Amino acid sequence: MYRKSFILTHLGYFDDSISHAQHTLNLFGGKLISFTQKFDLYFVIIESLWRLGKFEESLLMIERVENIARNEIIGEETTVMKEINAQFQFHKSCIYCFTDLSRSVEFVDNSIKLSKEIENDVLYARSLFRKGKILTYQGILDESLEIINESLEIGRKLNDHSIMANSLVAIGEIHRLKGDFDQALQFFDTALVLYQEIGNNYGMAITYNNLGIVYYSQGDFDNSFEFFTKSLERALEINFNFTVVESLYYLINILLSRDNLFEAKEHLDISRNASKDQQETMIYYYTQLSEAVYNRKANRFTSLGKAQEILVNIIEKNLVYQEINIHAMLNLCEILLHELRFTNNHEILQDLEVISDKLLEIAKEQISRSLLAEVYWLKGRLALIDADIDKATGFLSQAQIIAEDQKLENLARKISSDHDAILTEYASWKNIIEENASLADRIKASQVDKLVLNMINRATFDLEEIENDAPVMLMILDENGIPFFSYQFGDEDQVNQVIFSGFLTAINNIIQEVFSTEGSLRRIEHQNYLLIFSQIENVIICYAFKGSSYSASKKVEAFRSRLVSSPIWLDFPHMVKTGRSLEDDKFKRLENWADEIFT
């Protein structure tokens, strides 16, 4: 009987597992099962509760079992005490992974340390997996991949298919977030085979759900619908209502995108049934989210009002599971943009700013870099609607830096392309502002509604062919805009003296602003050219080019790195102080570097 609870948990029958573990504890107590076996059963109940999305109940159970442990652990071996404490730390990290990532990190680090000390390889692998998942939620994808690969290797050594499959799903999720969909699908498919071999319905439901999200992110709603349906079937089989309502949320969105309100209503009824006894739980609020999107699509005045009321209520609850909060805020943004387009009411724009600030707060609290980058991008487009171009480009610069720091290349490139478009269309935006164009026209020009829809759909932007920049001129200047080095690429007639003088004028107009924002790349548009600035102490590198600033910025960073690590850099403080020129041989070396890096 003791082992049956573990088997049920392993296969994903969490309600049955809880009932059986509780029955075993009530029947035998401490008489026929050992001290450690009794606590193992408690941990089965704790895990089953949080896997079902019953986070508060799971935490209450932990508190109760900790009190039991304090009373009964006296006299037990130190290893046993560490084992039990490691389990507490692990399960707390799993619960807080959904509610408070900073606390989750604290608990999982303790679990990793303790499980390694007591040489519990299974718990150590599971703890590494959990740490990797936290890092994934935070957008720290490369470090997450490294840690989860370590968990995978331990799983292989132990021949533990559950650990292996869990790790493969997590690795697939990382590749999805990076935009490498083919790799993601391969990892999910491999994990699915392992789950099928061991009959783990919970794992199959989760993996089908992940496959659905990949296709959903690509806009392939046919395949997405198929896999979300499979996820739903498995989840219903084991009464795993959390994945039931999550899969239904996406299925309802797909059906609504096809204008199939009848089937969407049928799926909504299934979601309502799954959450009918789950008031004030995450399961209930996922159903509420589905209610809102259904009413939003109905597009009647009363239905839109009801959708808005539901979403506002969810947001005001400040739920511990941030995924629902984020979806609620983004769906509310879409409704408000729709309202703003037709009413031209500036107060609605202020409401959108408030929501974007709340999203920013969540991203910062959760230390979610990918979300943080997307929210800054969203704020940039909202700033365009508010006719503040400088503020918009500032937000986009922040967004790109964050995405690049986390190696979210596809996201960084899309943001950079958006930034370039604003600069090259600067005159058009000035006209929109000066003519006091309607908010509807500004929404259309900014395409903020498309960005919100992409964020709702969890669209991971496809990698595109990198458009190379065409180099025009490279300069190194002091803080007064006086050049120490200038180099024109290609045909000397490409940049005439008038344009060169124009470059210097443009540089002098922005140079103090560049020096006030140390550490970031600045860019401006001048006479159909783009200029990127990179500051090093009291010196600026300026690169003029045409084309993509994403590839241009990479070249500027490469040149900057080469310069500061060379002996030539040691001459610059003296040149800044005295106004002396760079020696001919060193000037020639910089020209060679420029040709090597930029052409």
Sequence and secondary structure as in RCSB ss.txt:
>XXXX:A:sequence
MYRKSFILTHLGYFDDSISHAQHTLNLFGGKLISFTQKFDLYFVIIESLWRLGKFEESLLMIERVENIARNEIIG
EETTVMKEINAQFQFHKSCIYCFTDLSRSVEFVDNSIKLSKEIENDVLYARSLFRKGKILTYQGILDESLEIINE
SLEIGRKLNDHSIMANSLVAIGEIHRLKGDFDQALQFFDTALVLYQEIGNNYGMAITYNNLGIVYYSQGDFDNSF
EFFTKSLERALEINFNFTVVESLYYLINILLSRDNLFEAKEHLDISRNASKDQQETMIYYYTQLSEAVYNRKANR
FTSLGKAQEILVNIIEKNLVYQEINIHAMLNLCEILLHELRFTNNHEILQDLEVISDKLLEIAKEQISRSLLAEV
YWLKGRLALIDADIDKATGFLSQAQIIAEDQKLENLARKISSDHDAILTEYASWKNIIEENASLADRIKASQVDK
LVLNMINRATFDLEEIENDAPVMLMILDENGIPFFSYQFGDEDQVNQVIFSGFLTAINNIIQEVFSTEGSLRRIE
HQNYLLIFSQIENVIICYAFKGSSYSASKKVEAFRSRLVSSPIWLDFPHMVKTGRSLEDDKFKRLENWADEIFT
>XXXX:A:secstr
 HHHHHHHHHHT HHHHHHHHHHHHHHHTTTSS HHHHHHHHHHHHHHHHHTT HHHHHHHHHHHHHHHHHH TT
S HHHHHHHHHHHHHHHHHHHTTT HHHHHHHHHHHHHHHHHTT HHHHHHHHHHHHHHHHHHT HHHHHHHHHH
HHHHHHHHT HHHHHHHHHHHHHHHHHTT HHHHHHHHHHHHHHHHHHT HHHHHHHHHHHHHHHHHHT HHHHH
HHHHHHHHHHHHTT HHHHHHHHHHHHHHHHHTT HHHHHHHHHHHHHHTTT TTSHHHHHHHHHHHHHHHHH  
HHHHHHHHHHHHHHHHHT S HHHHHHHHHHHHHHHHHHHHHH  HHHHHHHHHHHHHHHHHHHHTT HHHHHHH
HHHHHHHHHHTT HHHHHHHHHHHHHHHHHTT HHHHHHHHHHHHHHHHTHHHHHHHHHTT  HHHHHHHHTHHH
HHHHHHTT           EEEEEEEEETTS EEEEEE S GGGS HHHHHHHHHHHHHHHHHHHTSTTS EEEE
ETTEEEEEEEETTEEEEEEEES HHHHHHHHHHHHHHHHTSGGGGGHHHHHHH     HHHHHHHHHHHHHHH 
